[in-house]
Amino acid sequence: MIVPATEQDLPAILELTRRAYAGPAARGIRYSGAAESFESILQAWRENPVYKLVSEGALVGTVRLTPHADHLLVWRLCVDPPSQRRGHGSALLRFAELEAVRRGLPRVRLDTADLADWYRRRGYESVSEI
């Protein structure tokens, strides 16, 4: 079940985010999510919804969505490492895509450094590289 997070959920979401980004960080990929602070997640939550994915009563994933005039920005899509490879990431991405449709936005945009192939398999294309 994917629902908006409450302020009380934020500490657990912060810890999940740090765990999810620890693997890429160990491989030398620098995501700001690996060092996110409580203050930054609180600010993000105040500006736009932070969503949580709960499965069997446990928090297993999260995603943040920021609407723009011509697209929905998907960011901090992450799944707790022990819960990965069970379709949770795909469920979060589908949720974001449906949310874009619901809001009347024609595109979904995101940034990634280590999961480009995963997104390509889901129909996404690269528009630039850093």
C-alpha positions as CSV (number, residue, x, y, z in Angstrom):
1,M,0.0,0.0,0.0
2,I,1.4,3.4,-1.0
3,V,0.2,6.3,1.1
4,P,1.4,9.8,2.0
5,A,3.9,9.7,4.9
6,T,3.1,11.6,8.1
7,E,5.7,13.6,9.9
8,Q,5.9,10.8,12.4
9,D,7.0,8.5,9.6
10,L,10.0,10.7,8.6
11,P,12.6,9.2,10.9
12,A,12.0,5.7,9.6
13,I,11.9,6.9,6.0
14,L,15.2,8.7,6.6
15,E,16.9,5.5,7.9
16,L,15.5,3.5,5.0
17,T,16.8,6.1,2.6
18,R,20.3,5.9,4.1
19,R,20.3,2.1,4.0
20,A,19.1,2.1,0.3
21,Y,21.9,4.6,-0.7
22,A,24.6,2.9,1.3
23,G,25.2,0.3,-1.4
24,P,25.8,2.8,-4.2
25,A,27.9,4.9,-1.9
26,A,30.1,1.9,-1.2
27,R,30.6,1.6,-5.0
28,G,31.7,5.2,-5.2
29,I,28.3,6.6,-6.5
30,R,27.5,9.8,-4.6
31,Y,23.8,10.3,-4.0
32,S,22.8,13.1,-1.6
33,G,20.3,10.7,-0.1
34,A,23.1,8.8,1.6
35,A,23.8,11.7,3.8
36,E,20.4,13.3,4.1
37,S,19.5,15.0,7.3
38,F,16.2,15.0,9.2
39,E,15.9,18.7,8.5
40,S,16.1,18.2,4.7
41,I,13.5,15.4,4.6
42,L,11.2,17.5,6.8
43,Q,11.6,20.4,4.4
44,A,10.9,18.1,1.5
45,W,7.8,16.7,3.2
46,R,6.5,20.2,3.9
47,E,6.9,21.2,0.3
48,N,5.5,18.1,-1.5
49,P,4.2,14.7,-0.4
50,V,6.6,12.0,0.6
51,Y,5.1,8.7,0.0
52,K,5.7,5.4,1.8
53,L,5.2,1.8,0.6
54,V,4.1,-0.5,3.4
55,S,4.0,-4.3,2.9
56,E,2.9,-6.7,5.5
57,G,2.9,-3.9,8.0
58,A,6.5,-2.9,7.4
59,L,7.9,0.2,5.7
60,V,9.7,-1.1,2.6
61,G,10.0,1.8,0.3
62,T,9.6,5.5,-0.4
63,V,9.3,8.0,-3.2
64,R,9.1,11.8,-3.5
65,L,7.2,13.5,-6.2
66,T,7.6,17.2,-7.2
67,P,5.2,18.5,-9.9
68,H,6.4,21.0,-12.5
69,A,4.5,22.7,-15.3
70,D,5.3,20.0,-17.9
71,H,6.4,16.9,-15.8
72,L,6.5,15.1,-12.5
73,L,9.9,14.8,-11.0
74,V,10.4,11.5,-9.3
75,W,13.2,11.5,-6.7
76,R,14.4,9.4,-3.7
77,L,12.7,6.3,-5.1
78,C,14.2,3.7,-2.8
79,V,13.5,0.3,-1.4
80,D,15.0,-1.1,1.8
81,P,17.8,-3.5,0.7
82,P,16.3,-6.6,2.4
83,S,13.0,-5.9,0.5
84,Q,14.6,-5.3,-2.9
85,R,13.9,-7.5,-6.0
86,R,10.3,-8.1,-4.9
87,G,8.6,-5.6,-7.2
88,H,8.4,-2.8,-4.7
89,G,10.5,-0.4,-6.8
90,S,8.3,-1.1,-9.8
91,A,5.2,-0.5,-7.7
92,L,6.6,2.9,-6.6
93,L,7.4,3.8,-10.2
94,R,4.0,2.8,-11.4
95,F,2.4,4.9,-8.6
96,A,4.5,7.9,-9.7
97,E,3.4,7.4,-13.4
98,L,-0.3,7.2,-12.4
99,E,0.1,10.2,-10.2
100,A,1.5,12.1,-13.2
101,V,-1.6,11.1,-15.3
102,R,-3.9,12.0,-12.4
103,R,-2.3,15.5,-12.3
104,G,-2.5,15.9,-16.1
105,L,1.3,16.0,-16.5
106,P,2.6,14.5,-19.8
107,R,6.0,13.3,-18.6
108,V,7.8,11.7,-15.7
109,R,11.4,12.7,-15.2
110,L,14.1,11.4,-12.8
111,D,17.8,11.3,-12.3
112,T,19.8,8.1,-11.6
113,A,23.4,7.1,-11.5
114,D,23.4,3.4,-11.1
115,L,19.9,2.1,-12.2
116,A,19.7,3.4,-15.7
117,D,19.2,-0.1,-17.2
118,W,16.4,-0.8,-14.7
119,Y,14.6,2.4,-15.9
120,R,15.3,1.6,-19.6
121,R,13.6,-1.8,-19.1
122,R,10.6,0.1,-17.9
123,G,10.4,2.3,-21.0
124,Y,12.5,5.3,-19.9
125,E,15.1,6.9,-22.1
126,S,18.2,8.9,-21.3
127,V,18.0,12.6,-22.2
128,S,21.4,13.6,-20.8
129,E,24.3,12.3,-19.0
130,I,26.5,14.0,-16.4
